[in-house]
Amino acid sequence: MTNPKSKIVRLSQAEVQNPSAERLALSEVEVSRSPKSAHGLFVGLVTLDLIYLADSAPKNNQKIVATDYTVAAGGPATNAAVTFSHLGNQATVLSVVGSHPMTQLIRGDLVNYKVAIADLEPTTDLAPPVSSIIVTQATGERAVVSINAVKTQASSASIPPDILQNVDIVLIDGHQMAVSYSIAQMAKAKNIPVVIDGGSWKAGFEQVLPFVDYAICSANFYPPNCQTGEEVFAYLGGFYIPYIAITHGQKPIEYLSCTKTGIVDVPQVQAVDTLGAGDIFHGAFCDYILRESFTDALALAANIAADSCKFFGSRRWMDLKG
């Protein structure tokens, strides 16, 4: 595997939409909605996020008063689906939601953003996973206490038989691994592109990876026996995944496009809140990759994610920008 830091091609935001032209100012790169509505299936985690803006996270035995708060549906696949819908597409989340009274907050939020739910366990009365998030006002950094889908794992037998009908792209976040394995196989058989959100390594990913077209991973994604980015690229390349990217927050994105390695610059912004920026990146990528090259899709998705960091919470960037 070629070292992604050697013989690199650097793609700036300025070159996103016309690589043969002179570099354009970032402000001239338009973030457009899809010219044709696509349908995306987002498989994974749905949570209820309680998000607070404060001067800092509390210390032991300390009580603090937040300066702002918001409540929203959360989870990597869910936030990606909301973004995909916002960009003019149809989005469905395949997950466990259930019938607990708290799920009305989740359902209300997703209805508001035109995201459909395919509930794998509609009759369960277990409380949904809840995340408490404190965003530090001065830096936009966040502290999170949560419980993931470990208590709400569904069987592949719960998958609706027509779930991939008219679906153009699938994203998997790894939080419903048995279901994800079946969906990835089904999507591959139908030539539907499969994207993974590799936020962190999760047991069972090794079964899904042979069916993946796009592996978009964070710098915290370390498969077994991998300790460096180069080893991650080599590991994923061993599954013959043609397109791989590793994001580094505000630092450039490293990528492998078939046999070509390179770097994509990302916009530099004054962050108000970084919560969900990676999820938003994945949702935007799913939109752009349906009509753009891999590197252009990465750069345009980074534009969307950076813009979201200028606003508190995981929704206001859409509400205030329209």
Buried (B, 14 or more C-beta within 10 A) or exposed (E): BBEBEEEBEEBBBBBBBEEEEEEBEBEEBEEEEBEEEBBBBBBBBBBBBBBBBBEBBEEEEEEEEEEBBBBBBBBBBBBBBBBBBBBBBBBBBBBBBBEBEEBEBBBEBBEEBEBBBBBBBEEBEEBBBBBEBBBBBEEBBBBBEBEBBEEBBBEBEBBEEEBBEEBBBBBBBBBBBBBBBBBBBBBBEEEBBBBBBBBEBBEBBEBBBEBBBBBBBBEEBBBEEBEEBBBBBBBBBEBEBBBBBBBEBBEBBBBBBEEEBBBBBBBEBEBBBBBBBBBBBBBBBBBBBBEBBBBBBBBBBBBBBBBBBBBBBBBBBBEEEE
